[in-house]
Amino acid sequence: MPKILTSRWTAAFILCLTILIADQWTKLWAVEVLKGEEAWVFLGGIFRMQFAYNPGGFLGLGGNLSSEMRTALFIGLNGVGLLALAILPCIKRLSLLNFFACWLIFAGGIGNQIDRIRLENGHVIDFLNIGWGSLRSGIFNIADMAITAGALILLVAAIMAPAPRKSPATSDEPQAIIPDHTEPTPAN
């Protein structure tokens, strides 16, 4: 196996493991320290730490669905998406940036998936919040940060990617037709 391939896969494994450990440890810490407490406020309210169970997805979307629908959506469909994210770098050679962006999303998704499977009603533990005055983010966690970072990297990489070059045969511009002025050769 080429060194670049083994080193990128080793780094991806270490990245995933680091995110999972940080995510799960901070969630356990939040349960022990923040649950049932008032929000901890820092930097004049810009940064807050407050415990919350999130029954939904991003910013609580889908939290009002029935328990069965949430399970199907956030455990079942999310599981399929995570499996696809794990397979994608195996079947398609991605740029280094896109490779690690996919693994950031995968690691964050696994961190939240662990919560959904482990906790009653498929909730996720959230405890971080940032904002200014009434303009605030939703409450999030380390896994959400990894997912967001990976998605932003993919978005920037897609925007910055050079446009594919068109070959002359597939160009949208009309091609000049050069008449054939050769005389047929007489048959012997």
KOLNU-576392 format. One record per residue: residue in one letter; x, y, z of N, C-alpha, C, CB in turn. Coordinates in steps of 0.02 Angstrom, whole numbers, plus 32768, in hexadecimal, padded with zeros to 4 digits. Each point is the difference from the previous one (the first is absolute). Glycine has a CB too. Layout:
AXYZXYZXYZXYZ/...
This chain:
M802B7FC580007FD5803B8000802D803E80007FA37FC2803E/P8050806E7F95802A803C7FFD8001802680437FE880087F86/K80528015808980088024803F7FCC80388009807A7FE57FFC/I7F7780407FCE7FD0803780057FBC7FE58015803E80417FA8/L7FB07F84803E7FBF7FE380107FFF7FEA80497FF27FDB7F8A/T80428004808D80007FE980468004803B802F80377F957FDD/S7FEF809F801280068038802E7FBF80288004807B80057FE7/R7F6280027FE17FC0802480017FCC7FD88027801B80377F92/W7FE57F8780677FCF7FD7802480117FFD804B7FEE7FBB7F97/T8051804380798014800280477FEC8042801F80607FB37FE8/A7FAC80837FF47FED804380197FB480058007806780327FCB/A7F747FB280067FB6800180047FE87FDA803D7FF880097F83/F80277FBD808A7FEE7FD9803A800D8027804180197F967FC0/I80228088804480128027803B7FD1803C800980797FDD7FF3/L7F7780457FD57FD1803880027FBC7FE9801B803C80367F9F/C7FA97F9480457FBF7FE6801680017FED804A7FEA7FD77F8C/L80498005808780067FEA80468004803C802F80387F967FDA/T7FEF809C80148008803D80297FBD802480078077800B7FDA/I7F657FFD7FEF7FBF802280037FCF7FD8802A801580337F8E/L7FE97F8C80687FD27FD68027800E8003804B7FF47FB57F9D/I804C804680758012800380477FEE8045801D805E7FAD7FED/A7FB580887FF07FF0804480187FB5800A8006806A802B7FCC/D7F717FBF80027FB7800980007FE07FDA80398003800E7F84/Q800D7FB280837FE07FD880338015801580477FFA7FA17FAE/W80468070805A8017801780417FDE80418014806E7FC77FED/T7F8D80697FE57FE1804080127FB57FF8800C8057803B7FBC/K7F897F9780227FB97FF3800D7FF67FE280467FEC7FF07F84/L80407FE1808F7FFC7FE48044800C8037803380267F8F7FD6/W800B809D801D800F8038802C7FC3802D8006807A7FFB7FE1/A7F6580137FE77FC5802C80017FC87FE2802A8020802B7F8E/V7FD77F94806E7FCC7FDF802980118007804A7FE97FAD7FA3/E80568049806E80158003804680008046801C80457F9B7FEC/V7FCF80967FED800C8043801A7FC980327FEE80797FE87FF8/L7F6D80167FCB7FD280347FE87FB67FEE8007805880217FB2/K7F987F9F804E7FBA7FEB80017FDD801B803F801E7F987FBE/G7FAB808A80377FD9801B8038801A8042801B7FE47F8D801C/E8051808D7FC7801E803F80167FED80397FD180607FC18034/E7FA7807C7FE47FF8803B7FD5803980027FCD7FC58040805E/A80307FE27F6B803480067FCD803E8022801C7FA880047FA7/W80927FE38047803F80208010800D80337FC9802E7F99803D/V7FDE80A67FD5800780367FCF8047801B80027F85801E800B/F80997FE87FB9804580197FF9800280377FCD802E7F8F8020/L8005809C7FE5800D80367FCF7FC3802B7FF580547FB77FCA/G7F8C805E806C7FC6802C7FFB7FC47FE07FDE804F805E7FFE/G7FAC7F6180047FC77FDC7FE3800C7FE77FB97FB980458046/I80827FC97F9E800E7FE77FBD80037FB47FFF8041806A7FE7/F7FDB7F7A804D80077FB780057FDA7FE8803D807180027FC6/R7F657FCB80317FD97FE3803780077FB57FFF7FAF805F7FFD/M804E7F84803E7FFD7FB880077FC07FF0802680807FF27FFE/Q7F537FEA7FE27FC17FEE80207FEB7FBC7FE67FDF8079800C/F800C7F5D80217FEE7FBB7FEF7FBD7FFE7FDC80427FD68063/A7FBA7FFF7F6A7FC07FF57FDE80007FBB7FDF7FF4807C7FEC/Y7FD17F6580157FF67FC47FD87FE080177FBF7FF27FB48067/N802A80377F617FE580137FBF7FDF7FC27FE18059805A7FF0/P7F657FA7800A7FDE7FC67FE1800480007FB47FB47FFE8062/G805F803B7F81800080077FB7804580007FE37F97803E8009/G806D7FDB7FBA804080067FDD801C804580097FDB7FAB7FAD/F8043806F801E801F804280017FCE80348018804C7FDE7FA1/L7FC7804780937FD68034801F7FBC7FE58017803A80547FB8/G7FC47F6C80597FC27FE280197FCE7FED7FCB801280428064/L80007FC67F5B7FD17FEF7FCB7FE97FB78006803780557FB5/G7F897FA180457FE47FBC80057FF47FE9804780397FE77F98/G7FD4804380997FF77FED80457FB77FF4801380658041801A/N7F6D7FDA7FBF7FB87FF7800F7FE37FC37FDD7FF7807B800E/L80307F617FCC7FE77FC37FE07FF27FCA80348040801C7F97/S7F997FB380577FF37FC8802D80417FDB800F7F8A7FF47FD4/S80787FE88062803B7FDB801480157FCF7FC97FDE800B8079/E7FF17FD57F68800F7FCF7FCB801F80227FC37FA17FB98028/M804480817FC6801B80257FC68046801A800F7F8B80217FDF/R80807FF8805E80438018801280327FC67FFF7FCD80598047/T801E7F6D7FD1802C7FC6800080127FED7FB87FCE7FD7806C/A800080267F69800C7FEE7FBA802D80337FDE7F917FC77FFC/L806280788010802580367FE080468009801C7F9480387FE9/F80707FD0805980408012801F802D7FC580127FC68063802B/I801F7F627FD9802B7FC6800B80067FD87FBF7FDD7FFB807A/G7FEB7FF57F6780017FD77FC3801F80237FC57F9D7FC8802A/L8045806F7FC1801880247FC58045801E800D7F89801A7FE0/N80827FFF805C8042801B801280347FC87FFC7FCA8057804A/G80257F6D7FCC802E7FC87FFC80137FEF7FB97FCE7FD48068/V8002802E7F6B800D7FF47FB9802F80367FE47F8F7FC87FF3/G80648076801F802A80377FEA80487FFA801A7F9B80497FFB/L806B7FA2804480437FF7801D80257FC77FDE7FD7802B806D/L80057FA07F82801E7FC87FDC801980177FBC7FB57FAE803D/A8023807A7FA08013801A7FBF803E802D80077F887FFB7FD9/L807B802D805B803B802B800B803E7FD7800E7FB58059802D/A80437F6F7FF4803A7FD4800E80177FDD7FC17FD77FF08075/I7FFB7FFF7F5E80117FDC7FC3801D802E7FCA7FA67FAE801B/L804080907FE18014802F7FCB804C80067FF87F97803E8017/P808F7FCF801E804980067FF580217FBE7FEC7FFF805D8054/C7FDF7F6B7FB6801C7FC07FEC7FF77FF37FB67FE87FD48072/I7FE480477F707FF27FF17FBA8010803A7FD17FA77FB48027/K806480877FF58010803B7FD6803C8023801E7F86800D7FDD/R80AA80017FF9803C802480177FED80498009804F7FAE7FC3/L7FB08069807A7FEE8046800F803F8029800B7F937FDA8033/S806780677FC28038802B8012800A7FFB804B7FE980507F9E/L80527FC28078800F7FFB80487FCF8029802980797FEF7FE5/L7F76804C80037FD1802C80237FBA7FE08004804180647FD8/N7FA67F827FF17FBE7FE0800080017FBF80297FE980327F90/F804E7FAA806D80077FC280287FF6800F804A80507FD17FA9/F7FD5806180707FFA801080487FBE80218011807C800B8004/A7F68801A7FCE7FBE801E800C7FCC7FC8800A801F80667FBB/C7FE47F67801B7FD17FC78007800A7FDE804380007FF07F84/W803E80078091800C7FDF80407FEC802C803C805D7FC17FCA/L7FA7808080307FE6802C80357FB57FF68008805B80557FE9/I7F817FAA7FDE7FB87FF680027FF07FBB801C7FF1804D7F9D/F80347F81804D7FF67FBB801880097FFC804C80267FD37F90/A801180488089800F7FFC80487FCA80238029807B7FFC7FE6/G7F71803F80037FCA802480247FBF7FDA7FFD8038806B7FE5/G7FB97F797FE17FC27FD97FFA80007FC3802D7FF780267F8B/I80427FB9807B80057FC6802D7FF780168048804D7FC67FAF/G7FD1807280647FF9801A80447FB8800B8013807080357FF6/N7F6A7FEB7FDD7FB9800B800E7FD77FC07FFB800C80747FD5/Q80097F5F7FFE7FDD7FC07FF980067FD78040801680017F84/I80248002809C800A7FDD80407FCD80198032807C7FF27FE9/D7F7B804F801C7FCE801C802E7FBA7FE77FEF80478066800E/R7FA77F9C7FB27FBC7FED7FEC7FF17FB78011800580547FA4/I802D7F8280567FF67FB9800F80017FF5804C80357FE07F92/R7FF780438090800B7FF680487FCA8021802B80797FFA7FE8/L7F6F804080057FD28025802B7FB87FF17FF0805580598008/E7F827FAF802B7FB87FF57FF97FE380327FCE7FFA7FD68077/N7FD980137F607FDD80297FCD802E801A7FC97FB0801F8059/G808C7FC67FA0802C80147FCA8019804780037FC47FB07FBD/H8043806B807F801980448009804B80057FF67FA18015804F/V807680287FA6804780107FFD800D8034803680097FE77F83/I80308013809F8013803080348022803B7FDF800C7FA48057/D7FDA80987FB5801D803F7FE8800F802C803D7FC27FF87F91/F8070803380698011802A803A802580407FEF80037F998042/L800B80757F7F8026803C7FED7FD280307FDA806B7FBD7FFB/N7FA08083800F7FD780327FDF802980407FF87F957FCF8030/I8068804F7F948024803F7FF47FCF80327FE1806F7FC37FF2/G7FA1807C80177FD780347FE1800C8044801F7FAB7FAA7FE8/W803080867FFE8005804580177FBA8018800C806D80157FC1/G7F827FFB807D7FBD801780107FCC7FCC7FEF802480757FEC/S7FA97F9F7FEE7FCC7FD07FEE80127FD57FC47FAC8050802F/L808A7FC17FAE80177FD87FC7802D7FC9801A7FF980647FB2/R7FEC7F5F805280247FC8801F7FFD7FC37FD27FE7802C8073/S804C7FAB7F947FFF7FBF7FDE7FD17FD380268077800E7FD5/G7F7A7FB9800F7FDE7FCD802680327FE380327FB07FE67FA0/I80387FF1808D802D7FDE802F801E7FC57FDA7FBC80248068/F80867FD27F9E80237FCD7FD980337FDD802B7FED80427F98/N803A7F91804980337FD98023803D7FF87FD37FA77FC28042/I808B801A7FD4803E7FF67FDB7FF27FDC7FBD80417FFB806D/A7F937FD37F947FEF7FDC7FC37FE2802F7FCC7FEC7F978043/D7FE880967FD37FE380317FD38035802D7FE27F967FFC8042/M809C80167FE68036802A7FE780277FDC7FC9800980388070/A80037F877F9980247FDA7FCD7FD77FFB7FC0803A7FBE805B/I7F8580347FAC7FD47FFC7FC67FFF80437FDA7FB97FA9803B/T803F808D7FE97FFE80427FE2804280117FDE7FAD80248056/A808B7FCE7FCB8041800E7FE280097FD87FBF803080178073/G7FBE7FA97F8F80067FD77FC47FD480197FC7801A7F9F8048/A7FA880747FC87FD3801A7FCD801980427FE27FA07FC8803B/L807B80637FF0801B80407FE7803D7FF57FD47FD680398067/I80557F987FAC803B7FF07FD77FEA7FE67FBC80437FE68068/L7F8B7FED7F977FE87FE67FBF7FE280387FD67FE97F928036/L7FF3809C7FEA7FE280387FDB8036802D7FE37F9C7FFB804C/V809480187FDC8037802B7FE780277FDD7FCA800880388071/A80067F887F9880257FDA7FCD7FD97FFD7FBF80367FBB805A/A7F89803E7FA97FD77FFE7FC47FFF80447FDD7FB87FA78034/I8045808F7FF3800080437FE3804380107FE17FAB80248055/M808B7FC77FCC804380117FE9801A7FD07FCA8016802F8071/A7FC87F9A7F8280187FD07FCF800080207FBB7FD47FA08046/P806080537F938001801C7FBC7FC87FE07FD6807D80158009/A7F6980127FCA7FCB7FE67FD4801E7FCB7FD37FC2806E8002/P801A7F5D7FF2801B7FCB7FD48009801B7FB97FC87FA78047/R806E80447F9A800E80167FBC7FD77FD67FCF807580238021/K7F717FFF7FAD7FDA7FDD7FCD802E7FEC7FC87F988040801D/S805F7F847FCB80277FEB7FC67FDF801E7FC280257F938039/P800080777F927FE380207FC57FC27FDB7FE6807280297FE2/A7F8C7F9680247FC77FDA7FE77FC1800C8029804F7FAB7FD6/T7FB9806880687FC5800B802B7FF38049800D80167F938034/S800F80997FAB7FF88047800A7FBB80177FE8807C80107FF4/D7F698023802C7FC0801B7FEC8006802F7FC47FDA7FF78076/E8064801D7F7A800B802C7FC87FFA7FD97FBE804B804A8046/P7F987FD67F877FFA7FDD7FC080467FF27FE37F9080377FEB/Q80777F907FF8803F7FEC7FE27FFF80137FB6800E7FA18054/A802A80767F93800580107FB97FFE7FC07FD780438069801A/I7F977F9A7FB17FFD7FC67FD4802C80107FC47F8A7FDF8025/I80A87FF97FD2802F800A7FC97FEC7FD07FC8805F8025804F/P7F8E7FF87F787FEB7FD37FCA803A7FD67FE77FA980537FDF/D80467F73800B80327FD27FE58008800E7FB67FE47FA78057/H805580757F95800C80117FBA802A7FCD7FDC7FF880778020/T800D7F507FF980287FCE7FDE7FD77FDF7FC980437FEC8068/E7FDD80067F637FDF7FDF7FC880017FB5800C8021805D7FB0/P7FA97F83803E80017FB8800780367FE37FD27F857FFF801E/T809B7FCF7FF980337FDF7FD77FDE7FD17FCF80558009805E/P7FC17FF97F647FE07FD47FD080107FB7800F8007805A7FAA/A7FCA7F7E804880097FB8800C80277FE37FC77F957FF98041/N80947FD97FCE80287FE17FCB7FDA7FC87FE18067801E803A/
